[in-house]
Amino acid sequence: MDKEALEKILNASDGFAELGLYDDAWEALQEIPAEELDQIEVILRRVRILVAIESWELALVAATSLGDAHGMAEVTKICIERLAGRKSD
């Protein structure tokens, strides 16, 4: 997939997410070929969507794959706190 096509998909996903249409935002990302899914820009979008829908376990996995880069240490911390809170309920 060329950079322009990828950017178009990412922008579409961002637009849906800004409107709170997280299912549509996720669906837009599904158009990205498997070999492109490990790109930082794609993972960041997935993490943002997963956090927005409070899918803490999946967000934690995705955020952890980026390590401490791109603010993911804070996202990881939030996910762990939310999961811990849910288990103590």
A tleap script that builds the chain and sets N, CA, C and O, in Angstrom:
source leaprc.protein.ff14SB
mol = sequence {
  NMET ASP LYS GLU ALA LEU GLU LYS ILE LEU
  ASN ALA SER ASP GLY PHE ALA GLU LEU GLY
  LEU TYR ASP ASP ALA TRP GLU ALA LEU GLN
  GLU ILE PRO ALA GLU GLU LEU ASP GLN ILE
  GLU VAL ILE LEU ARG ARG VAL ARG ILE LEU
  VAL ALA ILE GLU SER TRP GLU LEU ALA LEU
  VAL ALA ALA THR SER LEU GLY ASP ALA HIE
  GLY MET ALA GLU VAL THR LYS ILE CYS ILE
  GLU ARG LEU ALA GLY ARG LYS SER CASP
}
set mol.1.N position { 0.853 -1.170 0.000 }
set mol.1.CA position { 0.000 0.000 0.000 }
set mol.1.C position { 0.901 1.235 0.000 }
set mol.1.O position { 1.840 1.332 0.790 }
set mol.2.N position { 0.601 2.174 -0.895 }
set mol.2.CA position { 1.433 3.370 -0.938 }
set mol.2.C position { 1.053 4.313 0.205 }
set mol.2.O position { -0.011 4.197 0.813 }
set mol.3.N position { 1.954 5.237 0.467 }
set mol.3.CA position { 1.807 6.142 1.613 }
set mol.3.C position { 0.531 6.978 1.519 }
set mol.3.O position { -0.127 7.219 2.532 }
set mol.4.N position { 0.182 7.417 0.324 }
set mol.4.CA position { -1.016 8.239 0.135 }
set mol.4.C position { -2.292 7.469 0.475 }
set mol.4.O position { -3.198 8.012 1.107 }
set mol.5.N position { -2.363 6.210 0.058 }
set mol.5.CA position { -3.527 5.380 0.349 }
set mol.5.C position { -3.645 5.113 1.854 }
set mol.5.O position { -4.738 5.152 2.418 }
set mol.6.N position { -2.508 4.842 2.492 }
set mol.6.CA position { -2.498 4.616 3.936 }
set mol.6.C position { -2.955 5.872 4.672 }
set mol.6.O position { -3.757 5.796 5.602 }
set mol.7.N position { -2.450 7.007 4.259 }
set mol.7.CA position { -2.819 8.278 4.894 }
set mol.7.C position { -4.320 8.542 4.763 }
set mol.7.O position { -4.946 9.050 5.693 }
set mol.8.N position { -4.887 8.202 3.627 }
set mol.8.CA position { -6.319 8.388 3.404 }
set mol.8.C position { -7.132 7.552 4.389 }
set mol.8.O position { -8.115 8.029 4.956 }
set mol.9.N position { -6.720 6.318 4.585 }
set mol.9.CA position { -7.410 5.433 5.530 }
set mol.9.C position { -7.264 5.951 6.955 }
set mol.9.O position { -8.234 5.981 7.712 }
set mol.10.N position { -6.058 6.355 7.317 }
set mol.10.CA position { -5.819 6.875 8.666 }
set mol.10.C position { -6.653 8.129 8.925 }
set mol.10.O position { -7.205 8.301 10.012 }
set mol.11.N position { -6.742 9.002 7.924 }
set mol.11.CA position { -7.548 10.217 8.069 }
set mol.11.C position { -9.027 9.885 8.219 }
set mol.11.O position { -9.732 10.518 9.005 }
set mol.12.N position { -9.492 8.905 7.474 }
set mol.12.CA position { -10.888 8.484 7.592 }
set mol.12.C position { -11.158 7.946 9.000 }
set mol.12.O position { -12.167 8.281 9.621 }
set mol.13.N position { -10.254 7.120 9.486 }
set mol.13.CA position { -10.395 6.571 10.827 }
set mol.13.C position { -10.404 7.690 11.868 }
set mol.13.O position { -11.221 7.678 12.789 }
set mol.14.N position { -9.507 8.645 11.724 }
set mol.14.CA position { -9.460 9.783 12.646 }
set mol.14.C position { -10.774 10.562 12.635 }
set mol.14.O position { -11.277 10.959 13.686 }
set mol.15.N position { -11.320 10.775 11.449 }
set mol.15.CA position { -12.573 11.511 11.326 }
set mol.15.C position { -13.717 10.808 12.037 }
set mol.15.O position { -14.487 11.437 12.763 }
set mol.16.N position { -13.823 9.512 11.829 }
set mol.16.CA position { -14.863 8.748 12.510 }
set mol.16.C position { -14.670 8.811 14.029 }
set mol.16.O position { -15.630 9.005 14.775 }
set mol.17.N position { -13.429 8.647 14.476 }
set mol.17.CA position { -13.151 8.672 15.912 }
set mol.17.C position { -13.508 10.024 16.521 }
set mol.17.O position { -14.064 10.078 17.618 }
set mol.18.N position { -13.197 11.109 15.829 }
set mol.18.CA position { -13.531 12.439 16.335 }
set mol.18.C position { -15.034 12.619 16.498 }
set mol.18.O position { -15.480 13.389 17.349 }
set mol.19.N position { -15.808 11.918 15.693 }
set mol.19.CA position { -17.268 11.982 15.785 }
set mol.19.C position { -17.835 10.974 16.785 }
set mol.19.O position { -19.046 10.898 16.990 }
set mol.20.N position { -16.939 10.203 17.403 }
set mol.20.CA position { -17.381 9.190 18.356 }
set mol.20.C position { -17.882 7.922 17.696 }
set mol.20.O position { -18.518 7.091 18.344 }
set mol.21.N position { -17.604 7.766 16.422 }
set mol.21.CA position { -18.016 6.582 15.663 }
set mol.21.C position { -16.871 5.566 15.666 }
set mol.21.O position { -16.222 5.334 14.647 }
set mol.22.N position { -16.644 4.974 16.828 }
set mol.22.CA position { -15.466 4.126 17.011 }
set mol.22.C position { -15.532 2.827 16.218 }
set mol.22.O position { -14.501 2.328 15.767 }
set mol.23.N position { -16.719 2.277 16.043 }
set mol.23.CA position { -16.835 1.069 15.207 }
set mol.23.C position { -16.425 1.379 13.771 }
set mol.23.O position { -15.718 0.598 13.134 }
set mol.24.N position { -16.876 2.529 13.269 }
set mol.24.CA position { -16.513 2.927 11.911 }
set mol.24.C position { -15.021 3.255 11.807 }
set mol.24.O position { -14.380 2.962 10.798 }
set mol.25.N position { -14.483 3.861 12.858 }
set mol.25.CA position { -13.048 4.168 12.877 }
set mol.25.C position { -12.237 2.885 12.812 }
set mol.25.O position { -11.253 2.799 12.078 }
set mol.26.N position { -12.655 1.883 13.587 }
set mol.26.CA position { -11.965 0.581 13.593 }
set mol.26.C position { -12.110 -0.101 12.242 }
set mol.26.O position { -11.156 -0.669 11.710 }
set mol.27.N position { -13.317 -0.036 11.700 }
set mol.27.CA position { -13.586 -0.670 10.411 }
set mol.27.C position { -12.718 -0.070 9.302 }
set mol.27.O position { -12.243 -0.789 8.423 }
set mol.28.N position { -12.514 1.243 9.350 }
set mol.28.CA position { -11.662 1.891 8.349 }
set mol.28.C position { -10.254 1.305 8.392 }
set mol.28.O position { -9.623 1.106 7.354 }
set mol.29.N position { -9.772 1.034 9.596 }
set mol.29.CA position { -8.420 0.471 9.741 }
set mol.29.C position { -8.327 -0.949 9.192 }
set mol.29.O position { -7.238 -1.420 8.864 }
set mol.30.N position { -9.463 -1.628 9.091 }
set mol.30.CA position { -9.469 -2.991 8.578 }
set mol.30.C position { -9.087 -3.051 7.098 }
set mol.30.O position { -8.762 -4.123 6.588 }
set mol.31.N position { -9.122 -1.925 6.413 }
set mol.31.CA position { -8.736 -1.880 4.999 }
set mol.31.C position { -7.212 -1.930 4.807 }
set mol.31.O position { -6.723 -2.107 3.692 }
set mol.32.N position { -6.492 -1.776 5.886 }
set mol.32.CA position { -5.029 -1.773 5.806 }
set mol.32.C position { -4.531 -3.215 5.708 }
set mol.32.O position { -4.912 -4.057 6.521 }
set mol.33.N position { -3.686 -3.504 4.723 }
set mol.33.CA position { -3.151 -4.870 4.568 }
set mol.33.C position { -2.370 -5.328 5.809 }
set mol.33.O position { -1.765 -4.520 6.512 }
set mol.34.N position { -2.398 -6.610 6.052 }
set mol.34.CA position { -1.756 -7.188 7.237 }
set mol.34.C position { -0.298 -6.766 7.383 }
set mol.34.O position { 0.171 -6.523 8.495 }
set mol.35.N position { 0.415 -6.680 6.273 }
set mol.35.CA position { 1.848 -6.334 6.361 }
set mol.35.C position { 2.086 -4.885 6.780 }
set mol.35.O position { 3.220 -4.504 7.074 }
set mol.36.N position { 1.034 -4.078 6.810 }
set mol.36.CA position { 1.156 -2.667 7.207 }
set mol.36.C position { 0.695 -2.438 8.644 }
set mol.36.O position { 0.875 -1.341 9.172 }
set mol.37.N position { 0.114 -3.430 9.279 }
set mol.37.CA position { -0.513 -3.241 10.582 }
set mol.37.C position { 0.456 -2.948 11.711 }
set mol.37.O position { 0.045 -2.455 12.761 }
set mol.38.N position { 1.733 -3.239 11.517 }
set mol.38.CA position { 2.701 -2.995 12.581 }
set mol.38.C position { 3.307 -1.589 12.520 }
set mol.38.O position { 4.217 -1.271 13.285 }
set mol.39.N position { 2.809 -0.761 11.621 }
set mol.39.CA position { 3.310 0.615 11.541 }
set mol.39.C position { 2.805 1.409 12.748 }
set mol.39.O position { 1.665 1.247 13.181 }
set mol.40.N position { 3.659 2.253 13.270 }
set mol.40.CA position { 3.342 3.024 14.469 }
set mol.40.C position { 2.040 3.802 14.312 }
set mol.40.O position { 1.222 3.827 15.231 }
set mol.41.N position { 1.840 4.433 13.164 }
set mol.41.CA position { 0.634 5.243 12.963 }
set mol.41.C position { -0.637 4.406 13.086 }
set mol.41.O position { -1.650 4.880 13.598 }
set mol.42.N position { -0.581 3.181 12.623 }
set mol.42.CA position { -1.739 2.286 12.689 }
set mol.42.C position { -1.976 1.842 14.131 }
set mol.42.O position { -3.111 1.857 14.608 }
set mol.43.N position { -0.920 1.453 14.818 }
set mol.43.CA position { -1.050 1.008 16.209 }
set mol.43.C position { -1.561 2.141 17.091 }
set mol.43.O position { -2.398 1.915 17.964 }
set mol.44.N position { -1.067 3.351 16.872 }
set mol.44.CA position { -1.538 4.492 17.656 }
set mol.44.C position { -3.038 4.701 17.487 }
set mol.44.O position { -3.742 4.960 18.464 }
set mol.45.N position { -3.529 4.590 16.261 }
set mol.45.CA position { -4.973 4.736 16.023 }
set mol.45.C position { -5.742 3.647 16.755 }
set mol.45.O position { -6.772 3.915 17.373 }
set mol.46.N position { -5.247 2.435 16.684 }
set mol.46.CA position { -5.929 1.327 17.359 }
set mol.46.C position { -5.966 1.553 18.873 }
set mol.46.O position { -6.994 1.326 19.512 }
set mol.47.N position { -4.859 1.993 19.433 }
set mol.47.CA position { -4.816 2.250 20.875 }
set mol.47.C position { -5.828 3.327 21.243 }
set mol.47.O position { -6.570 3.172 22.213 }
set mol.48.N position { -5.866 4.408 20.486 }
set mol.48.CA position { -6.813 5.492 20.793 }
set mol.48.C position { -8.256 5.002 20.763 }
set mol.48.O position { -9.055 5.362 21.629 }
set mol.49.N position { -8.589 4.191 19.780 }
set mol.49.CA position { -9.954 3.660 19.681 }
set mol.49.C position { -10.240 2.732 20.859 }
set mol.49.O position { -11.294 2.830 21.488 }
set mol.50.N position { -9.319 1.846 21.152 }
set mol.50.CA position { -9.520 0.886 22.237 }
set mol.50.C position { -9.676 1.583 23.587 }
set mol.50.O position { -10.497 1.168 24.405 }
set mol.51.N position { -8.903 2.627 23.825 }
set mol.51.CA position { -9.041 3.397 25.067 }
set mol.51.C position { -10.397 4.102 25.093 }
set mol.51.O position { -11.068 4.124 26.125 }
set mol.52.N position { -10.794 4.669 23.973 }
set mol.52.CA position { -12.067 5.390 23.906 }
set mol.52.C position { -13.260 4.478 24.218 }
set mol.52.O position { -14.232 4.913 24.835 }
set mol.53.N position { -13.181 3.213 23.788 }
set mol.53.CA position { -14.286 2.288 24.053 }
set mol.53.C position { -14.045 1.480 25.332 }
set mol.53.O position { -14.789 0.550 25.642 }
set mol.54.N position { -13.009 1.847 26.057 }
set mol.54.CA position { -12.660 1.234 27.333 }
set mol.54.C position { -12.400 -0.268 27.224 }
set mol.54.O position { -12.781 -1.047 28.097 }
set mol.55.N position { -11.754 -0.645 26.145 }
set mol.55.CA position { -11.324 -2.033 25.963 }
set mol.55.C position { -9.890 -2.120 26.498 }
set mol.55.O position { -8.921 -2.183 25.742 }
set mol.56.N position { -9.799 -2.120 27.817 }
set mol.56.CA position { -8.513 -1.948 28.491 }
set mol.56.C position { -7.516 -3.054 28.191 }
set mol.56.O position { -6.334 -2.772 27.996 }
set mol.57.N position { -7.958 -4.303 28.148 }
set mol.57.CA position { -7.023 -5.406 27.904 }
set mol.57.C position { -6.391 -5.306 26.515 }
set mol.57.O position { -5.176 -5.443 26.369 }
set mol.58.N position { -7.215 -5.068 25.502 }
set mol.58.CA position { -6.678 -4.950 24.149 }
set mol.58.C position { -5.826 -3.692 23.992 }
set mol.58.O position { -4.804 -3.706 23.306 }
set mol.59.N position { -6.257 -2.602 24.635 }
set mol.59.CA position { -5.464 -1.364 24.582 }
set mol.59.C position { -4.103 -1.586 25.227 }
set mol.59.O position { -3.088 -1.086 24.740 }
set mol.60.N position { -4.086 -2.331 26.315 }
set mol.60.CA position { -2.826 -2.630 26.997 }
set mol.60.C position { -1.889 -3.420 26.099 }
set mol.60.O position { -0.698 -3.117 26.024 }
set mol.61.N position { -2.411 -4.420 25.425 }
set mol.61.CA position { -1.582 -5.223 24.515 }
set mol.61.C position { -1.012 -4.348 23.396 }
set mol.61.O position { 0.180 -4.408 23.095 }
set mol.62.N position { -1.876 -3.537 22.789 }
set mol.62.CA position { -1.428 -2.685 21.685 }
set mol.62.C position { -0.425 -1.647 22.166 }
set mol.62.O position { 0.592 -1.417 21.511 }
set mol.63.N position { -0.701 -1.019 23.303 }
set mol.63.CA position { 0.201 0.014 23.830 }
set mol.63.C position { 1.549 -0.584 24.208 }
set mol.63.O position { 2.594 0.024 23.977 }
set mol.64.N position { 1.519 -1.767 24.785 }
set mol.64.CA position { 2.758 -2.432 25.189 }
set mol.64.C position { 3.639 -2.738 23.990 }
set mol.64.O position { 4.865 -2.739 24.102 }
set mol.65.N position { 3.023 -2.997 22.844 }
set mol.65.CA position { 3.812 -3.302 21.650 }
set mol.65.C position { 4.659 -2.117 21.196 }
set mol.65.O position { 5.632 -2.294 20.463 }
set mol.66.N position { 4.298 -0.914 21.627 }
set mol.66.CA position { 5.083 0.271 21.277 }
set mol.66.C position { 6.099 0.643 22.347 }
set mol.66.O position { 6.881 1.573 22.155 }
set mol.67.N position { 6.099 -0.064 23.464 }
set mol.67.CA position { 7.037 0.261 24.537 }
set mol.67.C position { 6.680 1.603 25.167 }
set mol.67.O position { 5.502 1.926 25.321 }
set mol.68.N position { 7.681 2.374 25.525 }
set mol.68.CA position { 7.464 3.666 26.177 }
set mol.68.C position { 7.366 4.813 25.185 }
set mol.68.O position { 7.189 5.965 25.583 }
set mol.69.N position { 7.480 4.510 23.899 }
set mol.69.CA position { 7.447 5.561 22.883 }
set mol.69.C position { 6.039 6.114 22.715 }
set mol.69.O position { 5.058 5.431 23.008 }
set mol.70.N position { 5.947 7.322 22.254 }
set mol.70.CA position { 4.680 7.941 21.857 }
set mol.70.C position { 3.665 8.051 22.991 }
set mol.70.O position { 2.460 7.977 22.752 }
set mol.71.N position { 4.139 8.226 24.218 }
set mol.71.CA position { 3.231 8.377 25.344 }
set mol.71.C position { 2.570 7.090 25.795 }
set mol.71.O position { 1.616 7.119 26.572 }
set mol.72.N position { 3.065 5.972 25.319 }
set mol.72.CA position { 2.417 4.700 25.619 }
set mol.72.C position { 2.647 4.250 27.059 }
set mol.72.O position { 1.868 3.451 27.579 }
set mol.73.N position { 3.695 4.743 27.712 }
set mol.73.CA position { 3.905 4.373 29.116 }
set mol.73.C position { 2.715 4.844 29.945 }
set mol.73.O position { 2.245 4.121 30.824 }
set mol.74.N position { 2.231 6.040 29.672 }
set mol.74.CA position { 1.068 6.572 30.395 }
set mol.74.C position { -0.190 5.783 30.052 }
set mol.74.O position { -0.994 5.490 30.937 }
set mol.75.N position { -0.367 5.440 28.796 }
set mol.75.CA position { -1.535 4.650 28.381 }
set mol.75.C position { -1.490 3.283 29.056 }
set mol.75.O position { -2.512 2.793 29.537 }
set mol.76.N position { -0.329 2.677 29.094 }
set mol.76.CA position { -0.168 1.382 29.750 }
set mol.76.C position { -0.561 1.472 31.213 }
set mol.76.O position { -1.264 0.605 31.732 }
set mol.77.N position { -0.105 2.525 31.875 }
set mol.77.CA position { -0.414 2.735 33.292 }
set mol.77.C position { -1.927 2.878 33.492 }
set mol.77.O position { -2.485 2.274 34.408 }
set mol.78.N position { -2.584 3.655 32.661 }
set mol.78.CA position { -4.032 3.851 32.772 }
set mol.78.C position { -4.772 2.536 32.566 }
set mol.78.O position { -5.698 2.216 33.311 }
set mol.79.N position { -4.366 1.781 31.563 }
set mol.79.CA position { -5.017 0.488 31.291 }
set mol.79.C position { -4.889 -0.447 32.475 }
set mol.79.O position { -5.860 -1.099 32.860 }
set mol.80.N position { -3.712 -0.519 33.053 }
set mol.80.CA position { -3.482 -1.400 34.204 }
set mol.80.C position { -4.340 -0.953 35.386 }
set mol.80.O position { -4.929 -1.781 36.081 }
set mol.81.N position { -4.407 0.364 35.610 }
set mol.81.CA position { -5.232 0.881 36.708 }
set mol.81.C position { -6.705 0.541 36.494 }
set mol.81.O position { -7.391 0.144 37.435 }
set mol.82.N position { -7.188 0.692 35.278 }
set mol.82.CA position { -8.599 0.404 34.981 }
set mol.82.C position { -8.887 -1.091 35.140 }
set mol.82.O position { -9.924 -1.483 35.676 }
set mol.83.N position { -7.961 -1.908 34.671 }
set mol.83.CA position { -8.147 -3.352 34.818 }
set mol.83.C position { -8.126 -3.757 36.294 }
set mol.83.O position { -8.925 -4.590 36.722 }
set mol.84.N position { -7.229 -3.177 37.056 }
set mol.84.CA position { -7.146 -3.487 38.487 }
set mol.84.C position { -8.431 -3.054 39.199 }
set mol.84.O position { -8.940 -3.766 40.065 }
set mol.85.N position { -8.946 -1.890 38.827 }
set mol.85.CA position { -10.184 -1.404 39.411 }
set mol.85.C position { -11.359 -2.287 39.084 }
set mol.85.O position { -12.228 -2.506 39.927 }
set mol.86.N position { -11.398 -2.793 37.877 }
set mol.86.CA position { -12.491 -3.649 37.441 }
set mol.86.C position { -12.455 -4.982 38.177 }
set mol.86.O position { -13.501 -5.536 38.515 }
set mol.87.N position { -11.258 -5.496 38.426 }
set mol.87.CA position { -11.129 -6.787 39.104 }
set mol.87.C position { -11.457 -6.685 40.587 }
set mol.87.O position { -11.858 -7.672 41.203 }
set mol.88.N position { -11.287 -5.493 41.167 }
set mol.88.CA position { -11.552 -5.339 42.593 }
set mol.88.C position { -13.022 -5.055 42.879 }
set mol.88.O position { -13.438 -5.037 44.038 }
set mol.89.N position { -13.809 -4.835 41.832 }
set mol.89.CA position { -15.253 -4.552 42.007 }
set mol.89.C position { -16.020 -5.787 42.407 }
set mol.89.O position { -17.235 -5.726 42.594 }
savepdb mol mol.pdb
quit
